[in-house]
């Protein structure tokens, strides 16, 4: 009887730990996605800045 109780407790603990692991994985995936989106936005902004600088320089050098 005691072994069955131990086994049930162990199974419950394992289930709780697996649930917590899933939650952590979901949060990590969400954070990684958010970071990638931020990086893409920053790169896009930098690309726009460089394009504007190139346009400005070409206007100056044409005169």
DSSP file (Angstrom, degrees, kcal/mol; ACC not computed):
  #  RESIDUE AA STRUCTURE BP1 BP2  ACC     N-H-->O    O-->H-N    N-H-->O    O-->H-N    TCO  KAPPA ALPHA  PHI   PSI    X-CA   Y-CA   Z-CA
    1    1 A X     >        0   0    0      0, 0.0     4,-1.9     0, 0.0     5,-0.1   0.000 360.0 360.0 360.0 -40.5    0.0    0.0    0.0
    2    2 A X  H  >  +     0   0    0      1,-0.2     4,-2.7     2,-0.2     5,-0.2   0.892 360.0  53.1 -67.0 -39.1    2.8    2.4    0.8
    3    3 A X  H  > S+     0   0    0      1,-0.2     4,-2.5     2,-0.2    -1,-0.2   0.885 107.9  51.0 -63.2 -38.1    4.6    1.6   -2.4
    4    4 A X  H  > S+     0   0    0      2,-0.2     4,-2.5     1,-0.2    -1,-0.2   0.902 110.4  49.2 -65.8 -39.8    1.4    2.5   -4.4
    5    5 A X  H  X S+     0   0    0     -4,-1.9     4,-2.8     2,-0.2     5,-0.2   0.932 111.4  49.2 -63.6 -45.1    1.1    5.8   -2.5
    6    6 A X  H  X S+     0   0    0     -4,-2.7     4,-2.8     1,-0.2    -2,-0.2   0.919 111.3  49.7 -58.9 -43.7    4.8    6.6   -3.2
    7    7 A X  H  X S+     0   0    0     -4,-2.5     4,-2.6     2,-0.2    -1,-0.2   0.911 111.2  48.5 -63.8 -42.5    4.3    5.7   -6.9
    8    8 A X  H  X S+     0   0    0     -4,-2.5     4,-2.5     2,-0.2    -2,-0.2   0.917 112.9  47.9 -63.2 -43.2    1.1    7.9   -7.1
    9    9 A X  H  X S+     0   0    0     -4,-2.8     4,-2.7     1,-0.2    -2,-0.2   0.925 112.3  49.7 -63.1 -43.4    3.0   10.8   -5.4
   10   10 A X  H  X S+     0   0    0     -4,-2.8     4,-2.4    -5,-0.2    -2,-0.2   0.909 111.4  48.5 -61.2 -43.1    5.9   10.3   -7.8
   11   11 A X  H  X S+     0   0    0     -4,-2.6     4,-2.3     2,-0.2    -1,-0.2   0.897 111.9  49.2 -64.9 -40.7    3.6   10.3  -10.8
   12   12 A X  H  X S+     0   0    0     -4,-2.5     4,-2.4     2,-0.2    -2,-0.2   0.920 111.4  49.4 -64.6 -43.1    1.8   13.5   -9.6
   13   13 A X  H  X S+     0   0    0     -4,-2.7     4,-2.6     1,-0.2    -2,-0.2   0.918 111.1  49.8 -61.4 -42.9    5.1   15.2   -9.0
   14   14 A X  H  X S+     0   0    0     -4,-2.4     4,-2.5     1,-0.2    -1,-0.2   0.903 110.0  50.6 -62.9 -41.5    6.3   14.2  -12.5
   15   15 A X  H  X S+     0   0    0     -4,-2.3     4,-2.1     2,-0.2    -1,-0.2   0.910 111.3  48.2 -62.8 -42.4    3.1   15.5  -14.0
   16   16 A X  H  X S+     0   0    0     -4,-2.4     4,-2.4     2,-0.2    -2,-0.2   0.922 112.2  49.1 -64.3 -43.9    3.5   18.8  -12.2
   17   17 A X  H  X S+     0   0    0     -4,-2.6     4,-2.6     1,-0.2    -2,-0.2   0.898 110.4  50.4 -63.4 -40.6    7.1   19.1  -13.3
   18   18 A X  H  X S+     0   0    0     -4,-2.5     4,-2.4     2,-0.2    -1,-0.2   0.895 110.0  50.9 -64.4 -39.1    6.2   18.4  -16.9
   19   19 A X  H  X S+     0   0    0     -4,-2.1     4,-2.1     2,-0.2    -2,-0.2   0.915 111.0  48.2 -63.6 -42.8    3.5   21.0  -16.8
   20   20 A X  H  X S+     0   0    0     -4,-2.4     4,-2.5     2,-0.2    -2,-0.2   0.902 110.2  52.0 -64.6 -40.6    6.0   23.5  -15.5
   21   21 A X  H  X S+     0   0    0     -4,-2.6     4,-2.7     1,-0.2    -2,-0.2   0.915 108.6  50.7 -61.0 -43.1    8.5   22.6  -18.1
   22   22 A X  H  X S+     0   0    0     -4,-2.4     4,-2.5     1,-0.2    -1,-0.2   0.906 110.1  50.1 -61.0 -41.7    5.9   23.1  -20.8
   23   23 A X  H  X S+     0   0    0     -4,-2.1     4,-2.3     2,-0.2    -2,-0.2   0.920 111.2  48.2 -62.9 -44.1    5.1   26.5  -19.4
   24   24 A X  H  X S+     0   0    0     -4,-2.5     4,-2.7     1,-0.2    -2,-0.2   0.913 111.2  50.9 -63.3 -42.7    8.8   27.5  -19.3
   25   25 A X  H  X S+     0   0    0     -4,-2.7     4,-2.8     1,-0.2    -2,-0.2   0.919 109.8  50.1 -60.9 -43.7    9.2   26.3  -22.9
   26   26 A X  H  X S+     0   0    0     -4,-2.5     4,-2.3     2,-0.2    -1,-0.2   0.914 111.8  47.8 -61.9 -42.8    6.2   28.3  -24.1
   27   27 A X  H  X S+     0   0    0     -4,-2.3     4,-2.7     2,-0.2    -2,-0.2   0.913 112.3  49.3 -65.2 -41.8    7.5   31.5  -22.4
   28   28 A X  H  X S+     0   0    0     -4,-2.7     4,-2.9     2,-0.2     5,-0.2   0.933 110.9  49.5 -61.9 -45.9   11.0   30.9  -23.9
   29   29 A X  H  X S+     0   0    0     -4,-2.8     4,-2.3     1,-0.2    -1,-0.2   0.908 112.2  48.9 -59.1 -41.8    9.5   30.5  -27.4
   30   30 A X  H  X S+     0   0    0     -4,-2.3     4,-2.4    -5,-0.2    -2,-0.2   0.914 112.5  47.3 -64.1 -44.1    7.5   33.6  -26.9
   31   31 A X  H  X S+     0   0    0     -4,-2.7     4,-2.4     2,-0.2    -2,-0.2   0.901 111.8  50.6 -64.7 -41.5   10.5   35.6  -25.7
   32   32 A X  H  X S+     0   0    0     -4,-2.9     4,-2.4     2,-0.2    -2,-0.2   0.923 111.4  48.2 -62.9 -44.0   12.6   34.3  -28.6
   33   33 A X  H  X S+     0   0    0     -4,-2.3     4,-2.4    -5,-0.2    -2,-0.2   0.919 111.5  49.8 -62.4 -44.4    9.9   35.3  -31.1
   34   34 A X  H  X S+     0   0    0     -4,-2.4     4,-2.2     1,-0.2    -1,-0.2   0.903 111.3  49.4 -62.0 -41.1    9.6   38.7  -29.6
   35   35 A X  H  X S+     0   0    0     -4,-2.4     4,-2.7     2,-0.2    -1,-0.2   0.912 110.2  50.4 -65.3 -42.0   13.4   39.2  -29.7
   36   36 A X  H  X S+     0   0    0     -4,-2.4     4,-2.5     1,-0.2    -2,-0.2   0.908 110.4  49.8 -62.6 -41.3   13.5   38.1  -33.4
   37   37 A X  H  X S+     0   0    0     -4,-2.4     4,-2.1     2,-0.2    -1,-0.2   0.899 111.4  49.4 -64.1 -39.8   10.7   40.6  -34.3
   38   38 A X  H  X S+     0   0    0     -4,-2.2     4,-2.6     2,-0.2    -2,-0.2   0.920 110.8  49.5 -64.2 -44.0   12.6   43.4  -32.5
   39   39 A X  H  X S+     0   0    0     -4,-2.7     4,-2.7     1,-0.2     5,-0.2   0.909 110.2  50.9 -62.2 -41.9   15.8   42.6  -34.3
   40   40 A X  H  X S+     0   0    0     -4,-2.5     4,-2.4     1,-0.2    -1,-0.2   0.899 110.9  49.1 -62.3 -40.2   14.0   42.5  -37.6
   41   41 A X  H  X S+     0   0    0     -4,-2.1     4,-2.4     2,-0.2    -2,-0.2   0.924 111.9  48.3 -64.5 -44.6   12.5   45.9  -36.8
   42   42 A X  H  X S+     0   0    0     -4,-2.6     4,-2.7     2,-0.2    -2,-0.2   0.923 112.3  48.6 -62.2 -44.9   15.9   47.4  -35.8
   43   43 A X  H  X S+     0   0    0     -4,-2.7     4,-2.4     1,-0.2    -1,-0.2   0.906 111.1  50.7 -63.4 -41.0   17.5   46.0  -39.0
   44   44 A X  H  X S+     0   0    0     -4,-2.4     4,-2.1    -5,-0.2    -1,-0.2   0.907 111.4  48.1 -61.7 -42.0   14.7   47.4  -41.1
   45   45 A X  H  X S+     0   0    0     -4,-2.4     4,-2.4     2,-0.2    -2,-0.2   0.918 111.6  49.3 -64.4 -44.3   15.1   50.8  -39.4
   46   46 A X  H  X S+     0   0    0     -4,-2.7     4,-2.6     1,-0.2    -2,-0.2   0.891 109.1  53.1 -62.8 -38.8   18.9   50.8  -39.9
   47   47 A X  H  X S+     0   0    0     -4,-2.4     4,-2.3     1,-0.2    -1,-0.2   0.910 109.2  49.0 -62.2 -42.6   18.4   49.8  -43.6
   48   48 A X  H  X S+     0   0    0     -4,-2.1     4,-2.5     2,-0.2    -2,-0.2   0.909 110.5  50.8 -62.2 -42.7   16.1   52.9  -44.0
   49   49 A X  H  X S+     0   0    0     -4,-2.4     4,-2.5     2,-0.2    -2,-0.2   0.930 110.9  48.1 -61.7 -45.7   18.6   55.2  -42.3
   50   50 A X  H  X S+     0   0    0     -4,-2.6     4,-2.6     1,-0.2    -1,-0.2   0.913 111.2  50.8 -62.1 -42.6   21.4   53.9  -44.6
   51   51 A X  H  X S+     0   0    0     -4,-2.3     4,-2.3     1,-0.2    -1,-0.2   0.911 111.0  48.7 -62.0 -41.8   19.2   54.4  -47.7
   52   52 A X  H  X S+     0   0    0     -4,-2.5     4,-2.6     2,-0.2    -2,-0.2   0.892 111.2  50.1 -65.5 -39.3   18.4   57.9  -46.6
   53   53 A X  H  X S+     0   0    0     -4,-2.5     4,-2.8     2,-0.2    -2,-0.2   0.913 110.3  49.9 -64.3 -42.2   22.1   58.7  -46.0
   54   54 A X  H  X S+     0   0    0     -4,-2.6     4,-2.5     2,-0.2    -2,-0.2   0.909 111.4  48.9 -62.9 -41.3   23.0   57.3  -49.5
   55   55 A X  H  X S+     0   0    0     -4,-2.3     4,-1.8     2,-0.2    -2,-0.2   0.927 112.6  48.2 -63.1 -44.8   20.2   59.5  -51.0
   56   56 A X  H  X S+     0   0    0     -4,-2.6     4,-1.9     1,-0.2    -2,-0.2   0.909 112.5  48.3 -62.6 -42.7   21.5   62.5  -49.2
   57   57 A X  H  X S+     0   0    0     -4,-2.8     4,-2.7     1,-0.2     5,-0.2   0.899 109.8  51.5 -65.4 -40.7   25.1   61.9  -50.2
   58   58 A X  H  X S+     0   0    0     -4,-2.5     4,-1.2     1,-0.2    -1,-0.2   0.858 109.4  51.1 -67.0 -32.3   24.2   61.4  -53.8
   59   59 A X  H  X S+     0   0    0     -4,-1.8     4,-0.7     2,-0.2    -1,-0.2   0.890 112.4  46.5 -68.7 -38.6   22.3   64.7  -53.8
   60   60 A X  H >< S+     0   0    0     -4,-1.9     3,-0.7     1,-0.2    -2,-0.2   0.917 113.3  47.2 -69.6 -43.6   25.3   66.5  -52.3
   61   61 A X  H 3< S+     0   0    0     -4,-2.7    -1,-0.2     1,-0.2    -2,-0.2   0.715 104.5  61.4 -75.1 -19.5   27.8   65.0  -54.7
   62   62 A X  H 3<        0   0    0     -4,-1.2    -1,-0.2     1,-0.2    -2,-0.2   0.750 360.0 360.0 -75.3 -23.3   25.7   65.7  -57.8
   63   63 A X    <<        0   0    0     -3,-0.7    -1,-0.2    -4,-0.7    -2,-0.2   0.482 360.0 360.0 -75.7 360.0   25.8   69.4  -57.2
